[in-house]
């Protein structure tokens, strides 16, 4: 995998407290790796750590970082995407503890021309896997048109 030369905020469309990842580490056409250090200023910090359920969002943001990096490599700006769902999220810890460094690794298992994709995702602490899931995501070609078409009811 190739080292990432972009700051995480330059390849992911999240901002402020909703940007949960600290750094992008490495990637290629099908794989990507990010890190986050659990800190007290995390939006989901409980006083001792971050609930393991937030792992799904760490995985989703790593997928977004991969997509944003791919866009940057193609001379484009990162687009908004949507997490449609997860399958088989399992985590062997109930909480990610203060100070722990989480390594989030994703690999693309499927991506269609219409923007629908599936990624296998893993979270490691000290090189030991603690969480895994399969995420289904969607990145429309034109997010404004997509939202206008599906807004309201």
C-alpha positions as CSV (number, residue, x, y, z in Angstrom):
1,X,0.0,0.0,0.0
2,X,1.0,3.6,-0.7
3,X,1.5,6.1,2.2
4,X,-1.2,8.8,2.2
5,X,0.1,12.3,1.8
6,X,-3.2,14.1,2.5
7,X,-4.5,15.3,5.9
8,X,-7.6,13.4,6.9
9,X,-9.7,16.5,6.6
10,X,-8.7,16.9,3.0
11,X,-10.1,13.6,1.9
12,X,-13.2,13.1,4.0
13,X,-16.3,15.4,3.8
14,X,-16.8,15.4,7.6
15,X,-15.8,18.4,9.7
16,X,-15.5,19.5,13.3
17,X,-16.5,17.0,16.0
18,X,-18.0,14.7,13.4
19,X,-14.6,14.0,11.9
20,X,-13.7,11.1,14.1
21,X,-10.5,9.9,12.5
22,X,-7.1,11.3,13.2
23,X,-5.0,10.3,10.2
24,X,-5.0,8.3,7.0
25,X,-2.1,5.9,6.9
26,X,-1.9,4.0,3.6
27,X,-4.1,2.8,0.7
28,X,-4.3,1.4,-2.8
29,X,-7.1,0.7,-5.3
30,X,-9.0,-1.7,-2.9
31,X,-7.6,-1.2,0.6
32,X,-7.2,1.7,3.0
33,X,-6.0,2.2,6.6
34,X,-6.7,5.0,9.1
35,X,-6.0,5.6,12.8
36,X,-7.8,7.2,15.7
37,X,-6.5,7.7,19.2
38,X,-9.3,7.6,21.7
39,X,-9.2,11.0,23.5
40,X,-11.4,12.9,26.0
41,X,-12.5,15.4,23.3
42,X,-14.1,12.7,21.2
43,X,-17.7,13.5,20.6
44,X,-18.7,10.0,22.0
45,X,-16.4,10.0,25.0
46,X,-18.2,8.6,28.1
47,X,-15.6,9.5,30.7
48,X,-13.6,6.3,30.4
49,X,-13.7,5.7,26.6
50,X,-15.9,5.4,23.5
51,X,-18.6,2.8,23.2
52,X,-17.7,-0.1,20.8
53,X,-20.8,0.7,18.7
54,X,-19.0,3.8,17.4
55,X,-16.7,1.3,15.6
56,X,-19.2,1.2,12.7
57,X,-18.7,4.9,12.2
58,X,-15.0,4.6,12.3
59,X,-15.3,2.0,9.6
60,X,-17.7,4.1,7.6
61,X,-15.4,7.2,7.8
62,X,-12.4,5.0,6.7
63,X,-14.5,4.0,3.6
64,X,-15.2,7.7,3.0
65,X,-11.5,8.5,3.4
66,X,-10.7,5.8,0.8
67,X,-13.3,7.3,-1.6
68,X,-12.0,10.8,-1.0
69,X,-8.4,9.8,-1.6
70,X,-9.5,8.1,-4.9
71,X,-11.2,11.3,-5.9
72,X,-8.1,13.4,-5.0
73,X,-5.9,11.1,-7.1
74,X,-8.3,11.7,-10.0
75,X,-8.1,15.5,-9.6
76,X,-11.6,15.7,-8.1
77,X,-13.0,16.8,-4.7
78,X,-14.3,14.2,-2.3
79,X,-18.1,13.6,-2.6
80,X,-20.7,12.8,0.0
81,X,-21.6,9.2,0.4
82,X,-24.1,7.3,2.5
83,X,-23.8,4.3,4.9
84,X,-26.7,2.1,3.9
85,X,-26.1,-0.6,6.5
86,X,-23.8,-3.1,8.2
87,X,-23.7,-6.8,8.4
88,X,-22.2,-8.9,11.1
89,X,-20.7,-6.2,13.2
90,X,-19.0,-7.9,16.0
91,X,-16.7,-6.5,18.6
92,X,-14.8,-8.3,21.4
93,X,-14.6,-5.2,23.7
94,X,-17.5,-3.1,25.0
95,X,-15.5,0.1,24.9
96,X,-12.5,1.6,23.2
97,X,-10.4,2.9,26.1
98,X,-8.9,6.4,26.6
99,X,-5.5,6.5,24.9
100,X,-5.9,3.4,22.8
101,X,-4.9,3.7,19.1
102,X,-7.3,2.0,16.8
103,X,-6.2,0.9,13.4
104,X,-9.2,0.8,11.0
105,X,-8.6,-1.3,7.9
106,X,-11.1,-1.6,5.0
107,X,-11.0,-3.6,1.8
108,X,-13.4,-3.1,-1.1
109,X,-15.2,-6.4,-1.9
110,X,-17.6,-5.0,-4.5
111,X,-18.4,-1.7,-6.2
112,X,-20.9,-1.1,-8.9
113,X,-21.0,1.6,-11.5
114,X,-24.1,3.1,-9.9
115,X,-22.1,3.9,-6.7
116,X,-23.2,1.0,-4.6
117,X,-20.4,-0.8,-2.8
118,X,-19.5,-3.2,0.0
119,X,-16.4,-3.1,2.2
120,X,-15.0,-5.6,4.6
121,X,-13.8,-3.7,7.7
122,X,-11.6,-4.4,10.7
123,X,-10.5,-2.6,13.8
124,X,-7.2,-3.5,15.4
125,X,-5.7,-2.5,18.7
126,X,-2.0,-3.4,19.1
127,X,-2.3,-5.5,15.9
128,X,-5.1,-7.6,17.5
129,X,-8.4,-7.6,15.7
130,X,-11.2,-6.4,18.0
131,X,-14.0,-5.6,15.6
132,X,-15.2,-6.6,12.1
133,X,-18.1,-5.9,9.8
134,X,-19.2,-5.7,6.2
135,X,-20.5,-2.2,5.3
136,X,-22.8,-1.4,2.4
137,X,-22.3,2.2,1.1
138,X,-23.7,4.4,-1.7
139,X,-22.0,7.3,-3.4
140,X,-24.3,8.9,-6.0
141,X,-22.8,10.4,-9.1
142,X,-24.6,13.7,-8.4
143,X,-25.4,14.0,-4.7
144,X,-27.4,17.2,-5.2
145,X,-29.7,15.7,-7.8
146,X,-30.0,12.5,-5.7
147,X,-31.0,14.5,-2.6
148,X,-33.4,16.7,-4.5
149,X,-35.1,13.6,-6.0
150,X,-35.4,11.9,-2.6
151,X,-36.1,14.9,-0.4
152,X,-39.4,15.3,1.5
153,X,-42.2,13.1,1.0
